[in-house]
Structure formats: C-alpha cells, structure tokens
Amino acid sequence: MDNQIQSAVKYLVWLVPAFIILSVILPSAMRILREYERAVVFRLGKLIGAKGPGLVFLIPVVDRMVRIDLRVITINVAKQEVMTRDNVPATVDAVVYFKIVDPEAAVVKVENFLQATSLIAQTTLRSVVGQSELDELLAQREKVNRTLQEIIDSHTGPWGVKVTAVEVRDVTLPDTMKRAMASQAETERERRAKVINAEGEFQAAEKLVQAAAMIATQPIALQLRYLQTINEISGDRNTATIIPLPMELFAPFLKKPTS
C-alpha cells in the first residue's frame, strides 16, 4: 500500500506541472480564425505567410501573428474646407469603403493601413474638389466619386488595400453663396418664361400672317368670319350691339343690271 501511495504521489508530482505547462502553452500555440480572418505569422521576426481560416498552430515564444480582418471597412473622411476651381469656398466630407486583399502587404508594407488610408483619402478629397468647379461637384457627383476612388486605390494598392467605393456625402456652401445661387436660379426661370412667351407670340404672329395671306387670296373668307362673329355676339341676349356692315356685303346688290 505504501508503494502505491508513493507511486501515486510521484505521478501527481509530474502530472500537475505538466498540466500547468500545457495550460499555459496550448493557448499561445493554437489560434482559431473565423472565415473572414487571416493570420500573418512571423517566426523569429521573419515573415512566414498568411494562414487561416480555421485552426492555426504556432510555436510558442518563436512565432508571432497579426490578425487581419478581410471584411469591408468603412472610414469617415473628416470635413475639409476647400476652394473649388471657380473660387467658391465649400466644406465637403466623404465616406471610403475598402477591404484587405493582401494581408501580408497590409502588415509588412505599411505601419497602420487604416490610418494611412484615411490620410490619403483626406488629401485626395481636397485635391480633387480643388480641381473641380462647383457645378461639377453638385451635378456630376458620380464622376467626382469615381475619380476619388481611382486615385485613392492607386495609392493604397501596394499596401494590399482595395478601395471599393468613395462617396462624397455632403457639400456645404456659405449662406451668401446659397443666396446668390437662388437669385441666379430665379433669374434663369424668368429668362425661360420670357423665351417661352416670345416663342408663343412668334407662333401667333405666324398664324396671323397665314390667315392674312389666305384672306388676301380668298376675300369671301373674311365675310364668313364676319358672319360667324355676328352669330357669336347674338348669343348674348342681354347686350345691345351695334354691328357695322361692310360695304362688300352689298356689292352684289349695288351693281347696275346690264341691259
């Protein structure tokens, strides 16, 4: 019995330290990565590569890993006060959507890809808006967004970052500029109204000229129009109307009979 107790004690003496060591080492030796995650592994400071998803084994103390999220990341570009190409002050902000397509480059080639992408987006926004006119910025927003995306993506591509979309969210103008634009729009509406009225007068004048030409060739048309007007006036029984009779109506009766 004493021998069994001694052997059990010896077994526990070895088992307890082994359990403690495994409980410390195993968590640092194994990592579980989700489907949208990758692990960039360094062994003694040297890049080994990207691993995952699933279970990833690491050599304790020797290996180090950086966890990278491959999902689309959204960053807000802070408001920028810029001057457009036609010297109009404006305050603009934007939203940038991007994702990591090369985890190794995102870790090795740039210190902080999130901060770097945000700074590139800010400077690019100021540059593109400064080269655009106000009308283009307001009416051709898609073109400006596409230009921003292409420029930002060309800078972040070497970092393993793919910019999927850039949206200019808001364009704020000074109150004086808003009043000037409203006045300009009102003036433009008045101009269009005058043009439409002038076109209507021109078309009416053309019709009158055509009517005059027809009457000149067919005098009987004037008499028919005169009789139609008398018929319209006679429909109102409460008014007394003096109607002048053109002498042309009596011309057939005034002719002397030929003998």
C-alpha positions in Angstrom: 0.0 0.0 0.0 2.8 2.4 0.8 4.4 1.7 -2.5 1.2 2.5 -4.3 0.8 5.7 -2.4 4.4 6.7 -3.2 3.9 5.9 -6.9 0.7 7.9 -7.0 2.4 10.9 -5.3 5.3 10.7 -7.9 2.7 10.6 -10.7 0.9 13.6 -9.4 4.2 15.5 -9.0 4.9 15.0 -12.7 1.2 15.4 -13.8 0.5 18.7 -12.1 3.5 20.7 -13.6 2.8 19.1 -17.0 -0.8 20.3 -16.8 0.2 23.8 -15.8 2.7 24.0 -18.6 0.2 22.7 -21.2 -2.5 25.1 -19.9 -0.1 28.0 -20.5 1.5 26.8 -23.8 -1.5 25.5 -25.6 -3.5 28.8 -25.7 -0.4 30.5 -27.2 0.2 27.7 -29.6 -3.3 27.5 -31.1 -5.5 30.1 -32.7 -8.9 29.8 -34.2 -9.7 32.2 -37.0 -13.1 33.0 -38.5 -13.9 32.8 -42.1 -13.2 36.5 -42.7 -9.9 36.5 -40.7 -6.3 35.7 -41.7 -3.2 35.4 -39.5 0.1 36.9 -40.8 2.7 34.8 -39.0 6.3 35.9 -38.2 8.9 33.3 -37.0 11.8 35.0 -35.1 10.9 38.2 -36.9 10.8 36.6 -40.4 7.6 36.6 -42.4 6.2 33.0 -42.8 3.0 33.9 -44.6 -0.8 34.2 -44.1 -2.7 31.4 -42.6 -6.4 30.6 -41.9 -9.3 30.4 -41.6 -9.7 27.7 -39.0 -7.2 26.3 -36.5 -3.7 27.7 -36.7 -0.8 26.3 -34.8 2.1 28.5 -33.6 5.4 27.7 -32.0 5.3 29.3 -28.5 7.7 32.1 -28.0 9.1 31.7 -31.5 6.0 32.6 -33.6 4.1 35.8 -33.5 0.9 36.6 -35.5 -1.1 39.6 -36.6 -4.8 39.1 -37.1 -6.3 40.8 -40.2 -10.0 41.3 -40.9 -10.9 40.8 -44.6 -14.4 42.4 -44.4 -15.2 45.7 -46.0 -14.1 48.6 -43.7 -15.7 52.0 -43.6 -13.9 55.2 -42.6 -15.4 58.7 -42.4 -13.3 61.4 -44.0 -13.4 64.5 -41.8 -14.9 67.7 -43.3 -12.4 69.6 -45.4 -12.7 73.3 -46.2 -11.5 73.7 -49.8 -11.7 76.2 -52.6 -13.1 75.0 -55.9 -11.5 75.7 -59.2 -14.0 78.6 -59.8 -13.0 80.1 -56.4 -16.1 79.0 -54.4 -15.4 78.1 -50.8 -17.0 74.8 -49.8 -16.9 72.3 -46.9 -17.0 68.6 -48.0 -16.8 65.2 -46.3 -16.8 61.7 -47.7 -17.0 58.0 -46.8 -14.5 55.5 -48.0 -15.2 51.7 -48.3 -12.2 49.4 -48.6 -11.0 45.9 -47.8 -7.8 44.0 -47.4 -6.9 41.8 -50.4 -3.3 41.0 -49.4 -2.9 40.5 -45.7 0.9 40.2 -45.9 1.3 43.5 -47.7 -1.1 45.3 -45.3 1.1 44.3 -42.4 4.6 44.5 -43.9 4.5 47.4 -46.3 2.6 50.0 -44.1 2.7 50.6 -40.4 -1.0 51.3 -39.9 -3.1 50.7 -43.1 -6.2 52.1 -41.5 -4.6 55.5 -40.6 -2.7 55.6 -43.9 -5.8 55.1 -46.0 -7.7 57.7 -44.0 -4.9 60.3 -44.5 -4.7 59.5 -48.2 -8.4 59.9 -48.5 -8.3 63.3 -46.9 -5.6 64.7 -49.1 -7.1 63.3 -52.2 -10.5 64.8 -51.4 -9.0 68.2 -51.0 -7.1 67.8 -54.3 -10.0 66.6 -56.4 -12.5 69.1 -55.1 -10.0 71.9 -55.6 -9.7 70.9 -59.3 -13.5 70.7 -59.8 -15.9 73.5 -60.4 -18.9 73.9 -58.2 -21.4 72.9 -60.8 -19.5 69.7 -61.5 -19.3 69.0 -57.8 -23.0 69.4 -57.4 -24.4 68.0 -60.6 -21.7 65.3 -61.5 -21.2 63.7 -58.1 -20.7 60.2 -59.6 -17.8 61.5 -61.7 -16.2 63.0 -58.7 -16.7 59.8 -56.7 -15.2 57.7 -59.4 -12.1 60.0 -59.7 -11.6 59.8 -55.9 -11.8 56.0 -55.9 -9.3 55.6 -58.7 -6.7 58.0 -57.1 -7.0 56.6 -53.6 -7.0 53.0 -54.9 -3.8 53.7 -56.9 -2.0 54.8 -53.7 -3.3 52.0 -51.4 -2.9 49.2 -53.9 0.7 48.5 -52.9 -0.4 48.1 -49.3 -2.8 45.3 -50.2 -5.8 47.6 -49.7 -8.6 47.7 -52.4 -10.8 50.7 -52.3 -14.3 49.5 -53.4 -16.2 52.9 -53.3 -15.9 56.5 -52.3 -18.9 58.7 -51.7 -18.9 62.5 -51.3 -21.5 62.7 -48.5 -22.2 66.4 -48.1 -21.3 69.7 -49.7 -21.9 72.8 -47.6 -21.8 76.3 -49.1 -21.7 79.7 -47.3 -25.0 81.4 -46.9 -24.0 84.2 -49.2 -23.3 81.7 -51.9 -26.7 80.0 -51.3 -28.5 83.3 -51.8 -26.5 84.1 -54.9 -27.4 80.7 -56.4 -31.0 81.1 -55.5 -31.0 84.5 -57.2 -29.3 83.0 -60.3 -31.9 80.2 -60.4 -34.8 82.7 -60.2 -33.2 84.8 -63.0 -32.9 81.8 -65.1 -36.5 80.8 -64.6 -37.6 84.3 -65.6 -35.5 84.2 -68.7 -37.0 80.9 -69.7 -40.5 82.2 -69.1 -39.8 85.2 -71.4 -38.4 83.0 -74.1 -41.5 80.8 -73.9 -43.7 83.9 -74.2 -41.8 85.2 -77.1 -42.0 81.9 -78.9 -45.8 81.9 -78.3 -46.1 85.4 -79.7 -44.0 84.5 -82.7 -46.1 81.4 -83.4 -49.3 83.5 -83.1 -47.9 86.1 -85.5 -47.1 83.4 -88.0 -50.7 82.2 -87.8 -52.0 85.7 -88.3 -49.7 86.1 -91.4 -51.0 82.9 -92.8 -54.6 84.0 -92.1 -54.0 87.3 -93.8 -52.5 85.6 -96.8 -55.5 83.3 -97.1 -57.9 86.2 -96.8 -56.0 88.1 -99.5 -56.4 85.2 -101.9 -59.9 84.4 -100.8 -61.9 87.6 -99.8 -65.0 85.5 -99.1 -63.2 84.1 -96.1 -63.4 87.5 -94.4 -67.1 87.7 -94.9 -67.6 84.2 -93.5 -65.6 85.2 -90.5 -67.7 88.3 -90.1 -70.9 86.3 -90.1 -69.5 83.9 -87.6 -68.6 86.8 -85.3 -72.2 88.2 -85.5 -73.6 84.8 -84.6 -71.4 84.6 -81.5 -72.4 88.1 -80.4 -76.1 87.4 -80.9 -76.0 84.6 -78.4 -75.8 87.1 -75.6 -79.4 88.5 -75.3 -78.6 91.0 -72.5 -76.4 93.2 -74.5 -77.1 95.6 -77.3 -74.6 95.6 -80.0 -74.1 97.9 -82.9 -72.7 96.0 -85.8 -71.1 97.8 -88.7 -71.9 96.3 -92.1 -69.1 96.2 -94.6 -70.0 97.5 -98.0 -68.6 94.4 -99.5 -71.8 92.6 -98.4 -73.9 94.9 -100.5 -71.6 94.9 -103.5 -73.7 92.3 -105.5 -76.9 94.5 -104.9 -75.3 97.7 -105.9 -74.2 96.6 -109.2 -76.4 98.0 -112.1 -78.1 95.4 -114.1 -76.7 95.2 -117.6 -79.2 95.7 -120.4 
